[in-house]
Amino acid sequence: MANSDQNRKEFLLAQYQQVGEFLRTSDRNRDIWVGAYFAFLVGGLSVVDKVGADARNVLLAALFVFGVVVAFYTTIARAWHCEYNRVLMAIHKSFADEKLDPLSSAEELKQSGWRPFSSSYFNPKGTEFAVYSLVLLALCLLLALLLYPLFMWLSFVPVLSLSHKPSV
């Protein structure tokens, strides 16, 4: 029995270390993708007024598509971050309770209503939410820059112009 408990402790400790490494890797990859996006965004926006209209639209569209990919990746990375944290907390609780059963520990944490186990993936007070909000804000800026020529064109078309007054 003692040998079985020792094997279980070693297994859970190895899992704890592996999940912790996955968590750090996931967070690092998210930060790399978001950092690369903002670097490309700043670089692209710094030359947008120096290129022709066609190149400007292609550049803004490419930045927008890359931003959408980064936004989706950020969402997925956040979901994995929460799952990794929940696994780490369950393993930690199973060691603290000396039960060595992370499944029952996870169920106890969930039943207790403890916030990290019962909350959604996005806590509006968290850093990840702020980063995600900045990515979405950048996407809105790019969308506005992409649609600006269309709005300007529509304002000059007499039939579609809101400020057009019919002649009497």
Secondary structure, DSSP 8 states (H G I E B T S, - for coil): -HHHHHHHHHHHHHHHHHHHHHHHHHHHHHHHHHHHHHHHHHHHHHHGGGS-HHHHHHHHHHHHHHHHHHHHHHHHHHHHHHHHHHHHHHHHHHHHTT---HHHHHHHHHHHT-HHHHS-S--TTSHHHHHHHHHHHHHHHHHHHHHHHHHHHHHHSTTT-SS-----
